[in-house]
Amino acid sequence: MKTIYSTVRGASMKYVKIEWESELDTGIGVIDRQHREFIRLVNTLLDSSIKSEDNEIILDSFSFLRYYIVEHFSMEESAMRAYDYPQYGMHKNIHDSFRKEIEGMDMALKMNKSPHETAIKLNYVIVNWFVNHIKVEDHRLCKFLEARAAEKHEVLSDKLNTIVSSFFRSSPAFSTLQ
Ligand SMILES: [Fe+2]
């Protein structure tokens, strides 16, 4: 992770930019590709929040990110149900609390609050929440999925691709992620 400083209206603000690191790899291609895309979208939003005073531009990149998160979480939850993941409830609760954070940030942006404030909040959430979530809960889930698929003599990537194809339908921009 790289720390960057930006001067906004004379005040120096500190952001942490996420860069992909091998510790984030779960070993499951489709999930890793989606996590990488998520981080790319977060960094894009962070850049536009720093550079732009225009809430519309920020709102657009935020909407895209929000849609992406909702679809990605739903896809993971669908995979958990398909393989009877014993920690489904706990993992879903964690997703739900992140969904709420995102809804809160969406409201803050729509109420025309400072985009820089939202950028800082998002930065905090990502650094303190999402990266740890991938490293802990998603890694645990992915190990389970691999083991369960092997037990059932199923090809995990095929199964996940089938699940993914039922999500990310409404936007052609996501077709490359499956
Ligand atoms: Fe997750």
Backbone and ligand atoms as CSV (ligand in chain L), in Angstrom:
chain,resi,resn,atom,element,x,y,z
A,1,MET,N,N,0.840,-1.195,0.000
A,1,MET,CA,C,0.000,0.000,0.000
A,1,MET,C,C,0.878,1.250,0.000
A,2,LYS,N,N,0.454,2.242,-0.747
A,2,LYS,CA,C,1.288,3.425,-0.936
A,2,LYS,C,C,0.579,4.639,-0.316
A,3,THR,N,N,1.314,5.398,0.486
A,3,THR,CA,C,0.710,6.585,1.083
A,3,THR,C,C,0.930,7.775,0.160
A,4,ILE,N,N,-0.143,8.477,-0.172
A,4,ILE,CA,C,0.007,9.661,-1.009
A,4,ILE,C,C,-0.574,10.873,-0.288
A,5,TYR,N,N,-0.028,12.028,-0.584
A,5,TYR,CA,C,-0.494,13.258,0.048
A,5,TYR,C,C,-1.093,14.158,-1.019
A,6,SER,N,N,-2.174,14.799,-0.656
A,6,SER,CA,C,-2.792,15.707,-1.609
A,6,SER,C,C,-3.125,17.011,-0.896
A,7,THR,N,N,-2.924,18.115,-1.597
A,7,THR,CA,C,-3.270,19.393,-0.988
A,7,THR,C,C,-4.638,19.828,-1.485
A,8,VAL,N,N,-5.566,19.942,-0.577
A,8,VAL,CA,C,-6.923,20.342,-0.929
A,8,VAL,C,C,-7.236,21.639,-0.196
A,9,ARG,N,N,-7.511,22.670,-0.967
A,9,ARG,CA,C,-7.780,24.003,-0.405
A,9,ARG,C,C,-6.751,24.375,0.660
A,10,GLY,N,N,-5.486,24.169,0.309
A,10,GLY,CA,C,-4.402,24.587,1.195
A,10,GLY,C,C,-4.077,23.604,2.301
A,11,ALA,N,N,-4.933,22.598,2.502
A,11,ALA,CA,C,-4.659,21.642,3.587
A,11,ALA,C,C,-4.115,20.339,3.004
A,12,SER,N,N,-3.089,19.826,3.615
A,12,SER,CA,C,-2.513,18.579,3.120
A,12,SER,C,C,-3.281,17.393,3.701
A,13,MET,N,N,-3.778,16.522,2.817
A,13,MET,CA,C,-4.533,15.367,3.285
A,13,MET,C,C,-3.793,14.095,2.899
A,14,LYS,N,N,-3.922,13.109,3.733
A,14,LYS,CA,C,-3.189,11.865,3.506
A,14,LYS,C,C,-4.157,10.752,3.081
A,15,TYR,N,N,-3.817,10.046,2.029
A,15,TYR,CA,C,-4.610,8.906,1.566
A,15,TYR,C,C,-3.694,7.700,1.456
A,16,VAL,N,N,-4.276,6.550,1.558
A,16,VAL,CA,C,-3.491,5.341,1.320
A,16,VAL,C,C,-4.043,4.671,0.080
A,17,LYS,N,N,-3.179,4.520,-0.905
A,17,LYS,CA,C,-3.615,3.907,-2.156
A,17,LYS,C,C,-3.297,2.412,-2.105
A,18,ILE,N,N,-4.285,1.608,-2.437
A,18,ILE,CA,C,-4.074,0.164,-2.365
A,18,ILE,C,C,-3.408,-0.323,-3.636
A,19,GLU,N,N,-2.386,-1.133,-3.467
A,19,GLU,CA,C,-1.791,-1.803,-4.615
A,19,GLU,C,C,-1.912,-3.297,-4.369
A,20,TRP,N,N,-2.173,-4.020,-5.440
A,20,TRP,CA,C,-2.359,-5.458,-5.272
A,20,TRP,C,C,-1.088,-6.090,-4.717
A,21,GLU,N,N,-1.233,-6.982,-3.755
A,21,GLU,CA,C,-0.084,-7.705,-3.222
A,21,GLU,C,C,-0.433,-9.193,-3.203
A,22,SER,N,N,0.609,-10.028,-3.259
A,22,SER,CA,C,0.344,-11.465,-3.414
A,22,SER,C,C,-0.479,-12.040,-2.250
A,23,GLU,N,N,-0.355,-11.432,-1.072
A,23,GLU,CA,C,-1.140,-11.909,0.085
A,23,GLU,C,C,-2.651,-11.838,-0.164
A,24,LEU,N,N,-3.054,-11.004,-1.122
A,24,LEU,CA,C,-4.483,-10.868,-1.402
A,24,LEU,C,C,-5.010,-11.974,-2.311
A,25,ASP,N,N,-4.102,-12.675,-2.985
A,25,ASP,CA,C,-4.536,-13.753,-3.887
A,25,ASP,C,C,-5.181,-14.884,-3.106
A,26,THR,N,N,-6.357,-15.293,-3.559
A,26,THR,CA,C,-7.025,-16.429,-2.904
A,26,THR,C,C,-6.697,-17.727,-3.650
A,27,GLY,N,N,-6.191,-17.586,-4.872
A,27,GLY,CA,C,-5.899,-18.773,-5.679
A,27,GLY,C,C,-7.077,-19.185,-6.556
A,28,ILE,N,N,-8.212,-18.526,-6.380
A,28,ILE,CA,C,-9.373,-18.814,-7.231
A,28,ILE,C,C,-9.508,-17.653,-8.220
A,29,GLY,N,N,-9.228,-17.982,-9.500
A,29,GLY,CA,C,-9.102,-16.943,-10.518
A,29,GLY,C,C,-10.248,-15.953,-10.577
A,30,VAL,N,N,-11.471,-16.465,-10.635
A,30,VAL,CA,C,-12.612,-15.566,-10.836
A,30,VAL,C,C,-12.773,-14.607,-9.638
A,31,ILE,N,N,-12.526,-15.098,-8.445
A,31,ILE,CA,C,-12.660,-14.238,-7.255
A,31,ILE,C,C,-11.512,-13.227,-7.222
A,32,ASP,N,N,-10.301,-13.674,-7.530
A,32,ASP,CA,C,-9.159,-12.749,-7.545
A,32,ASP,C,C,-9.350,-11.642,-8.592
A,33,ARG,N,N,-9.863,-12.022,-9.769
A,33,ARG,CA,C,-10.085,-11.001,-10.814
A,33,ARG,C,C,-11.084,-9.959,-10.334
A,34,GLN,N,N,-12.120,-10.417,-9.639
A,34,GLN,CA,C,-13.120,-9.457,-9.148
A,34,GLN,C,C,-12.546,-8.583,-8.032
A,35,HIS,N,N,-11.747,-9.165,-7.147
A,35,HIS,CA,C,-11.125,-8.350,-6.091
A,35,HIS,C,C,-10.183,-7.301,-6.697
A,36,ARG,N,N,-9.421,-7.711,-7.706
A,36,ARG,CA,C,-8.508,-6.761,-8.359
A,36,ARG,C,C,-9.287,-5.619,-9.007
A,37,GLU,N,N,-10.395,-5.988,-9.645
A,37,GLU,CA,C,-11.215,-4.969,-10.294
A,37,GLU,C,C,-11.804,-4.019,-9.254
A,38,PHE,N,N,-12.210,-4.572,-8.131
A,38,PHE,CA,C,-12.757,-3.756,-7.054
A,38,PHE,C,C,-11.714,-2.722,-6.590
A,39,ILE,N,N,-10.497,-3.187,-6.380
A,39,ILE,CA,C,-9.439,-2.276,-5.923
A,39,ILE,C,C,-9.142,-1.221,-6.989
A,40,ARG,N,N,-9.165,-1.639,-8.254
A,40,ARG,CA,C,-8.949,-0.669,-9.337
A,40,ARG,C,C,-10.041,0.408,-9.318
A,41,LEU,N,N,-11.295,-0.018,-9.113
A,41,LEU,CA,C,-12.408,0.943,-9.080
A,41,LEU,C,C,-12.288,1.884,-7.881
A,42,VAL,N,N,-11.852,1.336,-6.752
A,42,VAL,CA,C,-11.670,2.169,-5.552
A,42,VAL,C,C,-10.588,3.216,-5.805
A,43,ASN,N,N,-9.481,2.795,-6.428
A,43,ASN,CA,C,-8.401,3.746,-6.706
A,43,ASN,C,C,-8.832,4.809,-7.719
A,44,THR,N,N,-9.657,4.403,-8.685
A,44,THR,CA,C,-10.178,5.367,-9.667
A,44,THR,C,C,-11.042,6.404,-8.960
A,45,LEU,N,N,-11.878,5.912,-8.059
A,45,LEU,CA,C,-12.745,6.829,-7.305
A,45,LEU,C,C,-11.910,7.764,-6.429
A,46,LEU,N,N,-10.894,7.203,-5.816
A,46,LEU,CA,C,-10.018,8.012,-4.964
A,46,LEU,C,C,-9.339,9.110,-5.791
A,47,ASP,N,N,-8.828,8.729,-6.975
A,47,ASP,CA,C,-8.182,9.714,-7.856
A,47,ASP,C,C,-9.158,10.819,-8.240
A,48,SER,N,N,-10.393,10.419,-8.623
A,48,SER,CA,C,-11.321,11.478,-9.046
A,48,SER,C,C,-11.747,12.332,-7.856
A,49,SER,N,N,-11.787,11.747,-6.659
A,49,SER,CA,C,-12.138,12.539,-5.476
A,49,SER,C,C,-11.053,13.563,-5.156
A,50,ILE,N,N,-9.806,13.175,-5.400
A,50,ILE,CA,C,-8.704,14.090,-5.095
A,50,ILE,C,C,-8.628,15.204,-6.147
A,51,LYS,N,N,-8.787,14.782,-7.420
A,51,LYS,CA,C,-8.554,15.736,-8.512
A,51,LYS,C,C,-9.752,16.627,-8.809
A,52,SER,N,N,-10.943,16.104,-8.547
A,52,SER,CA,C,-12.114,16.832,-9.020
A,52,SER,C,C,-12.925,17.452,-7.889
A,53,GLU,N,N,-13.459,18.611,-8.192
A,53,GLU,CA,C,-14.368,19.266,-7.248
A,53,GLU,C,C,-15.811,18.952,-7.661
A,54,ASP,N,N,-15.931,18.209,-8.783
A,54,ASP,CA,C,-17.243,17.968,-9.364
A,54,ASP,C,C,-17.882,16.701,-8.795
A,55,ASN,N,N,-18.927,16.877,-8.018
A,55,ASN,CA,C,-19.587,15.733,-7.382
A,55,ASN,C,C,-20.160,14.744,-8.389
A,56,GLU,N,N,-20.569,15.251,-9.583
A,56,GLU,CA,C,-21.169,14.368,-10.583
A,56,GLU,C,C,-20.190,13.283,-11.033
A,57,ILE,N,N,-18.940,13.704,-11.256
A,57,ILE,CA,C,-17.918,12.750,-11.716
A,57,ILE,C,C,-17.690,11.700,-10.629
A,58,ILE,N,N,-17.628,12.167,-9.398
A,58,ILE,CA,C,-17.388,11.261,-8.270
A,58,ILE,C,C,-18.575,10.323,-8.080
A,59,LEU,N,N,-19.765,10.884,-8.214
A,59,LEU,CA,C,-20.988,10.086,-8.058
A,59,LEU,C,C,-21.045,8.968,-9.107
A,60,ASP,N,N,-20.632,9.287,-10.336
A,60,ASP,CA,C,-20.617,8.292,-11.409
A,60,ASP,C,C,-19.674,7.145,-11.081
A,61,SER,N,N,-18.440,7.476,-10.681
A,61,SER,CA,C,-17.508,6.370,-10.393
A,61,SER,C,C,-17.958,5.614,-9.151
A,62,PHE,N,N,-18.600,6.318,-8.231
A,62,PHE,CA,C,-19.093,5.647,-7.030
A,62,PHE,C,C,-20.242,4.678,-7.367
A,63,SER,N,N,-21.151,5.104,-8.249
A,63,SER,CA,C,-22.282,4.233,-8.631
A,63,SER,C,C,-21.779,2.935,-9.242
A,64,PHE,N,N,-20.766,3.074,-10.088
A,64,PHE,CA,C,-20.181,1.912,-10.747
A,64,PHE,C,C,-19.592,0.963,-9.698
A,65,LEU,N,N,-18.858,1.523,-8.750
A,65,LEU,CA,C,-18.235,0.752,-7.681
A,65,LEU,C,C,-19.292,0.056,-6.819
A,66,ARG,N,N,-20.328,0.796,-6.510
A,66,ARG,CA,C,-21.404,0.280,-5.657
A,66,ARG,C,C,-22.098,-0.921,-6.315
A,67,TYR,N,N,-22.406,-0.756,-7.589
A,67,TYR,CA,C,-23.023,-1.843,-8.350
A,67,TYR,C,C,-22.101,-3.068,-8.331
A,68,TYR,N,N,-20.830,-2.816,-8.524
A,68,TYR,CA,C,-19.848,-3.892,-8.578
A,68,TYR,C,C,-19.794,-4.663,-7.261
A,69,ILE,N,N,-19.786,-3.924,-6.155
A,69,ILE,CA,C,-19.722,-4.547,-4.825
A,69,ILE,C,C,-20.947,-5.429,-4.588
A,70,VAL,N,N,-22.117,-4.895,-4.905
A,70,VAL,CA,C,-23.368,-5.630,-4.676
A,70,VAL,C,C,-23.345,-6.954,-5.463
A,71,GLU,N,N,-22.933,-6.893,-6.722
A,71,GLU,CA,C,-22.904,-8.098,-7.552
A,71,GLU,C,C,-21.837,-9.082,-7.057
A,72,HIS,N,N,-20.692,-8.548,-6.686
A,72,HIS,CA,C,-19.602,-9.416,-6.231
A,72,HIS,C,C,-19.994,-10.153,-4.941
A,73,PHE,N,N,-20.557,-9.437,-3.979
A,73,PHE,CA,C,-20.976,-10.069,-2.726
A,73,PHE,C,C,-22.057,-11.123,-2.996
A,74,SER,N,N,-23.004,-10.792,-3.851
A,74,SER,CA,C,-24.076,-11.740,-4.156
A,74,SER,C,C,-23.507,-13.007,-4.790
A,75,MET,N,N,-22.508,-12.823,-5.642
A,75,MET,CA,C,-21.876,-13.975,-6.288
A,75,MET,C,C,-21.184,-14.849,-5.236
A,76,GLU,N,N,-20.433,-14.229,-4.336
A,76,GLU,CA,C,-19.758,-15.003,-3.272
A,76,GLU,C,C,-20.781,-15.748,-2.410
A,77,GLU,N,N,-21.864,-15.067,-2.067
A,77,GLU,CA,C,-22.891,-15.680,-1.207
A,77,GLU,C,C,-23.572,-16.853,-1.919
A,78,SER,N,N,-23.751,-16.711,-3.217
A,78,SER,CA,C,-24.349,-17.776,-3.995
A,78,SER,C,C,-23.423,-19.011,-3.999
A,79,ALA,N,N,-22.123,-18.771,-4.118
A,79,ALA,CA,C,-21.152,-19.878,-4.081
A,79,ALA,C,C,-21.173,-20.548,-2.706
A,80,MET,N,N,-21.308,-19.739,-1.639
A,80,MET,CA,C,-21.357,-20.303,-0.279
A,80,MET,C,C,-22.570,-21.221,-0.136
A,81,ARG,N,N,-23.708,-20.780,-0.669
A,81,ARG,CA,C,-24.933,-21.591,-0.546
A,81,ARG,C,C,-24.805,-22.866,-1.383
A,82,ALA,N,N,-24.202,-22.727,-2.564
A,82,ALA,CA,C,-24.069,-23.886,-3.453
A,82,ALA,C,C,-23.247,-24.997,-2.794
A,83,TYR,N,N,-22.304,-24.598,-1.922
A,83,TYR,CA,C,-21.439,-25.597,-1.278
A,83,TYR,C,C,-21.701,-25.732,0.223
A,84,ASP,N,N,-22.873,-25.254,0.672
A,84,ASP,CA,C,-23.252,-25.361,2.104
A,84,ASP,C,C,-22.141,-24.888,3.038
A,85,TYR,N,N,-21.661,-23.713,2.809
A,85,TYR,CA,C,-20.567,-23.173,3.641
A,85,TYR,C,C,-21.058,-23.005,5.083
A,86,PRO,N,N,-20.400,-23.648,6.060
A,86,PRO,CA,C,-20.922,-23.590,7.436
A,86,PRO,C,C,-20.872,-22.184,8.049
A,87,GLN,N,N,-19.984,-21.322,7.535
A,87,GLN,CA,C,-19.899,-19.962,8.104
A,87,GLN,C,C,-20.615,-18.920,7.244
A,88,TYR,N,N,-21.607,-19.415,6.502
A,88,TYR,CA,C,-22.355,-18.525,5.613
A,88,TYR,C,C,-22.941,-17.314,6.352
A,89,GLY,N,N,-23.635,-17.576,7.487
A,89,GLY,CA,C,-24.309,-16.494,8.217
A,89,GLY,C,C,-23.337,-15.419,8.658
A,90,MET,N,N,-22.210,-15.847,9.205
A,90,MET,CA,C,-21.204,-14.900,9.696
A,90,MET,C,C,-20.630,-14.072,8.531
A,91,HIS,N,N,-20.295,-14.773,7.438
A,91,HIS,CA,C,-19.702,-14.081,6.289
A,91,HIS,C,C,-20.710,-13.098,5.672
A,92,LYS,N,N,-21.967,-13.542,5.596
A,92,LYS,CA,C,-22.991,-12.669,5.014
A,92,LYS,C,C,-23.222,-11.431,5.889
A,93,ASN,N,N,-23.195,-11.620,7.222
A,93,ASN,CA,C,-23.346,-10.458,8.114
A,93,ASN,C,C,-22.247,-9.426,7.876
A,94,ILE,N,N,-21.055,-9.927,7.640
A,94,ILE,CA,C,-19.927,-9.015,7.377
A,94,ILE,C,C,-20.170,-8.258,6.064
A,95,HIS,N,N,-20.616,-8.991,5.045
A,95,HIS,CA,C,-20.959,-8.323,3.777
A,95,HIS,C,C,-22.046,-7.270,4.004
A,96,ASP,N,N,-23.067,-7.653,4.798
A,96,ASP,CA,C,-24.186,-6.722,5.019
A,96,ASP,C,C,-23.722,-5.436,5.694
A,97,SER,N,N,-22.777,-5.560,6.629
A,97,SER,CA,C,-22.329,-4.324,7.284
A,97,SER,C,C,-21.556,-3.451,6.292
A,98,PHE,N,N,-20.839,-4.090,5.372
A,98,PHE,CA,C,-20.145,-3.298,4.342
A,98,PHE,C,C,-21.145,-2.670,3.369
A,99,ARG,N,N,-22.202,-3.431,3.046
A,99,ARG,CA,C,-23.262,-2.871,2.178
A,99,ARG,C,C,-23.826,-1.599,2.820
A,100,LYS,N,N,-24.031,-1.656,4.157
A,100,LYS,CA,C,-24.569,-0.485,4.850
A,100,LYS,C,C,-23.616,0.706,4.787
A,101,GLU,N,N,-22.324,0.432,4.953
A,101,GLU,CA,C,-21.309,1.501,4.838
A,101,GLU,C,C,-21.412,2.180,3.473
A,102,ILE,N,N,-21.541,1.329,2.440
A,102,ILE,CA,C,-21.600,1.843,1.072
A,102,ILE,C,C,-22.870,2.682,0.874
A,103,GLU,N,N,-23.989,2.188,1.421
A,103,GLU,CA,C,-25.246,2.956,1.312
A,103,GLU,C,C,-25.090,4.317,1.994
A,104,GLY,N,N,-24.429,4.308,3.165
A,104,GLY,CA,C,-24.211,5.556,3.909
A,104,GLY,C,C,-23.378,6.541,3.104
A,105,MET,N,N,-22.346,6.027,2.429
A,105,MET,CA,C,-21.492,6.901,1.620
A,105,MET,C,C,-22.245,7.416,0.399
A,106,ASP,N,N,-23.107,6.551,-0.154
A,106,ASP,CA,C,-23.925,6.951,-1.299
A,106,ASP,C,C,-24.833,8.127,-0.895
A,107,MET,N,N,-25.459,8.002,0.285
A,107,MET,CA,C,-26.339,9.076,0.772
A,107,MET,C,C,-25.540,10.359,0.991
A,108,ALA,N,N,-24.362,10.216,1.577
A,108,ALA,CA,C,-23.525,11.396,1.854
A,108,ALA,C,C,-23.185,12.125,0.558
A,109,LEU,N,N,-22.859,11.333,-0.485
A,109,LEU,CA,C,-22.525,11.954,-1.771
A,109,LEU,C,C,-23.737,12.645,-2.381
A,110,LYS,N,N,-24.915,11.947,-2.295
A,110,LYS,CA,C,-26.121,12.511,-2.900
A,110,LYS,C,C,-26.573,13.763,-2.166
A,111,MET,N,N,-26.242,13.850,-0.873
A,111,MET,CA,C,-26.607,15.052,-0.117
A,111,MET,C,C,-25.588,16.170,-0.346
A,112,ASN,N,N,-24.714,15.909,-1.339
A,112,ASN,CA,C,-23.767,16.929,-1.760
A,112,ASN,C,C,-22.715,17.281,-0.708
A,113,LYS,N,N,-22.365,16.299,0.092
A,113,LYS,CA,C,-21.276,16.538,1.041
A,113,LYS,C,C,-19.950,16.607,0.283
A,114,SER,N,N,-18.935,17.078,0.941
A,114,SER,CA,C,-17.638,17.226,0.292
A,114,SER,C,C,-17.140,15.891,-0.261
A,115,PRO,N,N,-16.780,15.867,-1.554
A,115,PRO,CA,C,-16.247,14.627,-2.123
A,115,PRO,C,C,-14.960,14.188,-1.436
A,116,HIS,N,N,-14.214,15.175,-0.938
A,116,HIS,CA,C,-12.942,14.822,-0.287
A,116,HIS,C,C,-13.205,14.078,1.026
A,117,GLU,N,N,-14.268,14.508,1.696
A,117,GLU,CA,C,-14.659,13.838,2.944
A,117,GLU,C,C,-15.025,12.374,2.662
A,118,THR,N,N,-15.766,12.187,1.565
A,118,THR,CA,C,-16.167,10.832,1.185
A,118,THR,C,C,-14.951,10.000,0.801
A,119,ALA,N,N,-14.003,10.642,0.124
A,119,ALA,CA,C,-12.786,9.923,-0.271
A,119,ALA,C,C,-12.035,9.422,0.958
A,120,ILE,N,N,-11.971,10.252,1.974
A,120,ILE,CA,C,-11.266,9.858,3.198
A,120,ILE,C,C,-11.992,8.702,3.878
A,121,LYS,N,N,-13.306,8.819,3.925
A,121,LYS,CA,C,-14.132,7.781,4.542
A,121,LYS,C,C,-13.970,6.456,3.783
A,122,LEU,N,N,-14.028,6.541,2.472
A,122,LEU,CA,C,-13.884,5.352,1.654
A,122,LEU,C,C,-12.504,4.732,1.860
A,123,ASN,N,N,-11.514,5.598,1.884
A,123,ASN,CA,C,-10.144,5.158,2.096
A,123,ASN,C,C,-10.027,4.389,3.420
A,124,TYR,N,N,-10.646,4.934,4.454
A,124,TYR,CA,C,-10.638,4.299,5.779
A,124,TYR,C,C,-11.297,2.921,5.710
A,125,VAL,N,N,-12.469,2.876,5.083
A,125,VAL,CA,C,-13.223,1.619,5.008
A,125,VAL,C,C,-12.432,0.560,4.253
A,126,ILE,N,N,-11.857,0.978,3.122
A,126,ILE,CA,C,-11.127,0.020,2.288
A,126,ILE,C,C,-9.903,-0.520,3.018
A,127,VAL,N,N,-9.114,0.420,3.563
A,127,VAL,CA,C,-7.864,-0.009,4.195
A,127,VAL,C,C,-8.152,-0.879,5.415
A,128,ASN,N,N,-9.129,-0.466,6.216
A,128,ASN,CA,C,-9.377,-1.171,7.473
A,128,ASN,C,C,-10.325,-2.342,7.351
A,129,TRP,N,N,-11.051,-2.407,6.300
A,129,TRP,CA,C,-12.069,-3.439,6.204
A,129,TRP,C,C,-11.823,-4.399,5.050
A,130,PHE,N,N,-11.818,-3.870,3.846
A,130,PHE,CA,C,-11.865,-4.768,2.695
A,130,PHE,C,C,-10.601,-5.625,2.548
A,131,VAL,N,N,-9.456,-4.994,2.735
A,131,VAL,CA,C,-8.207,-5.739,2.588
A,131,VAL,C,C,-8.142,-6.857,3.625
A,132,ASN,N,N,-8.513,-6.558,4.869
A,132,ASN,CA,C,-8.536,-7.596,5.910
A,132,ASN,C,C,-9.569,-8.668,5.600
A,133,HIS,N,N,-10.693,-8.245,5.037
A,133,HIS,CA,C,-11.742,-9.205,4.698
A,133,HIS,C,C,-11.242,-10.221,3.671
A,134,ILE,N,N,-10.538,-9.737,2.672
A,134,ILE,CA,C,-9.991,-10.654,1.659
A,134,ILE,C,C,-8.995,-11.612,2.325
A,135,LYS,N,N,-8.119,-11.021,3.150
A,135,LYS,CA,C,-7.048,-11.843,3.730
A,135,LYS,C,C,-7.576,-12.879,4.720
A,136,VAL,N,N,-8.665,-12.569,5.405
A,136,VAL,CA,C,-9.159,-13.497,6.431
A,136,VAL,C,C,-10.367,-14.294,5.922
A,137,GLU,N,N,-11.522,-13.638,5.827
A,137,GLU,CA,C,-12.757,-14.387,5.518
A,137,GLU,C,C,-12.754,-14.979,4.104
A,138,ASP,N,N,-12.308,-14.182,3.109
A,138,ASP,CA,C,-12.353,-14.700,1.740
A,138,ASP,C,C,-11.340,-15.838,1.536
A,139,HIS,N,N,-10.182,-15.728,2.191
A,139,HIS,CA,C,-9.207,-16.821,2.093
A,139,HIS,C,C,-9.775,-18.102,2.696
A,140,ARG,N,N,-10.430,-17.958,3.853
A,140,ARG,CA,C,-11.028,-19.126,4.523
A,140,ARG,C,C,-12.099,-19.750,3.624
A,141,LEU,N,N,-12.942,-18.874,3.057
A,141,LEU,CA,C,-14.006,-19.341,2.171
A,141,LEU,C,C,-13.422,-20.070,0.952
A,142,CYS,N,N,-12.407,-19.483,0.341
A,142,CYS,CA,C,-11.857,-20.067,-0.887
A,142,CYS,C,C,-11.229,-21.434,-0.631
A,143,LYS,N,N,-10.560,-21.567,0.513
A,143,LYS,CA,C,-9.993,-22.880,0.867
A,143,LYS,C,C,-11.114,-23.911,0.993
A,144,PHE,N,N,-12.191,-23.501,1.639
A,144,PHE,CA,C,-13.330,-24.396,1.819
A,144,PHE,C,C,-13.918,-24.789,0.456
A,145,LEU,N,N,-14.117,-23.804,-0.408
A,145,LEU,CA,C,-14.716,-24.083,-1.724
A,145,LEU,C,C,-13.861,-25.078,-2.511
A,146,GLU,N,N,-12.544,-24.876,-2.456
A,146,GLU,CA,C,-11.644,-25.782,-3.185
A,146,GLU,C,C,-11.751,-27.210,-2.642
A,147,ALA,N,N,-11.771,-27.318,-1.311
A,147,ALA,CA,C,-11.839,-28.651,-0.690
A,147,ALA,C,C,-13.179,-29.321,-1.002
A,148,ARG,N,N,-14.258,-28.556,-0.872
A,148,ARG,CA,C,-15.586,-29.133,-1.091
A,148,ARG,C,C,-15.781,-29.546,-2.561
A,149,ALA,N,N,-15.286,-28.727,-3.481
A,149,ALA,CA,C,-15.405,-29.064,-4.905
A,149,ALA,C,C,-14.617,-30.340,-5.204
A,150,ALA,N,N,-13.425,-30.463,-4.599
A,150,ALA,CA,C,-12.615,-31.662,-4.823
A,150,ALA,C,C,-13.350,-32.905,-4.302
A,151,GLU,N,N,-13.946,-32.784,-3.109
A,151,GLU,CA,C,-14.720,-33.902,-2.535
A,151,GLU,C,C,-15.840,-34.348,-3.470
A,152,LYS,N,N,-16.475,-33.352,-4.109
A,152,LYS,CA,C,-17.613,-33.656,-4.984
A,152,LYS,C,C,-17.189,-33.954,-6.418
A,153,HIS,N,N,-15.880,-33.966,-6.640
A,153,HIS,CA,C,-15.321,-34.189,-7.983
A,153,HIS,C,C,-15.881,-33.183,-8.984
A,154,GLU,N,N,-15.960,-31.938,-8.545
A,154,GLU,CA,C,-16.434,-30.878,-9.445
A,154,GLU,C,C,-15.281,-29.957,-9.800
A,155,VAL,N,N,-15.367,-29.357,-10.981
A,155,VAL,CA,C,-14.355,-28.366,-11.363
A,155,VAL,C,C,-14.859,-27.018,-10.835
A,156,LEU,N,N,-14.148,-26.519,-9.821
A,156,LEU,CA,C,-14.626,-25.316,-9.129
A,156,LEU,C,C,-14.790,-24.131,-10.077
A,157,SER,N,N,-13.801,-23.944,-10.976
A,157,SER,CA,C,-13.886,-22.765,-11.856
A,157,SER,C,C,-15.135,-22.830,-12.750
A,158,ASP,N,N,-15.500,-24.047,-13.196
A,158,ASP,CA,C,-16.708,-24.170,-14.032
A,158,ASP,C,C,-17.949,-23.791,-13.229
A,159,LYS,N,N,-17.989,-24.317,-12.012
A,159,LYS,CA,C,-19.142,-24.054,-11.138
A,159,LYS,C,C,-19.257,-22.538,-10.855
A,160,LEU,N,N,-18.115,-21.926,-10.538
A,160,LEU,CA,C,-18.139,-20.486,-10.229
A,160,LEU,C,C,-18.497,-19.661,-11.461
A,161,ASN,N,N,-17.999,-20.082,-12.623
A,161,ASN,CA,C,-18.337,-19.338,-13.845
A,161,ASN,C,C,-19.833,-19.386,-14.118
A,162,THR,N,N,-20.451,-20.533,-13.816
A,162,THR,CA,C,-21.906,-20.639,-13.986
A,162,THR,C,C,-22.600,-19.674,-13.034
A,163,ILE,N,N,-22.113,-19.627,-11.791
A,163,ILE,CA,C,-22.718,-18.718,-10.807
A,163,ILE,C,C,-22.515,-17.265,-11.240
A,164,VAL,N,N,-21.283,-16.938,-11.651
A,164,VAL,CA,C,-20.971,-15.557,-12.049
A,164,VAL,C,C,-21.843,-15.113,-13.222
A,165,SER,N,N,-22.103,-16.056,-14.155
A,165,SER,CA,C,-22.866,-15.648,-15.338
A,165,SER,C,C,-24.297,-15.236,-14.991
A,166,SER,N,N,-24.762,-15.613,-13.793
A,166,SER,CA,C,-26.109,-15.163,-13.406
A,166,SER,C,C,-26.061,-13.764,-12.769
A,167,PHE,N,N,-24.851,-13.275,-12.516
A,167,PHE,CA,C,-24.687,-11.908,-12.020
A,167,PHE,C,C,-24.011,-11.082,-13.119
A,168,PHE,N,N,-23.731,-9.858,-12.844
A,168,PHE,CA,C,-23.026,-8.967,-13.778
A,168,PHE,C,C,-23.661,-8.976,-15.161
A,169,ARG,N,N,-24.987,-9.195,-15.199
A,169,ARG,CA,C,-25.636,-9.318,-16.502
A,169,ARG,C,C,-25.957,-7.983,-17.136
A,170,SER,N,N,-26.353,-7.044,-16.272
A,170,SER,CA,C,-26.920,-5.829,-16.831
A,170,SER,C,C,-25.889,-4.859,-17.390
A,171,SER,N,N,-24.607,-5.121,-17.158
A,171,SER,CA,C,-23.615,-4.206,-17.705
A,171,SER,C,C,-22.597,-4.949,-18.552
A,172,PRO,N,N,-22.516,-4.625,-19.872
A,172,PRO,CA,C,-21.543,-5.287,-20.735
A,172,PRO,C,C,-20.108,-5.036,-20.257
A,173,ALA,N,N,-19.905,-3.971,-19.481
A,173,ALA,CA,C,-18.556,-3.658,-19.000
A,173,ALA,C,C,-17.991,-4.778,-18.135
A,174,PHE,N,N,-18.881,-5.610,-17.581
A,174,PHE,CA,C,-18.411,-6.661,-16.697
A,174,PHE,C,C,-18.210,-7.997,-17.398
A,175,SER,N,N,-18.481,-8.059,-18.694
A,175,SER,CA,C,-18.452,-9.341,-19.376
A,175,SER,C,C,-17.053,-9.963,-19.354
A,176,THR,N,N,-16.017,-9.147,-19.228
A,176,THR,CA,C,-14.656,-9.691,-19.252
A,176,THR,C,C,-14.261,-10.279,-17.907
A,177,LEU,N,N,-15.093,-10.122,-16.906
A,177,LEU,CA,C,-14.709,-10.551,-15.560
A,177,LEU,C,C,-15.111,-11.980,-15.251
A,178,GLN,N,N,-15.823,-12.607,-16.145
A,178,GLN,CA,C,-16.335,-13.939,-15.829
A,178,GLN,C,C,-15.287,-15.008,-16.070
L,1,LIG,FE,FE,-16.472,-11.891,1.191
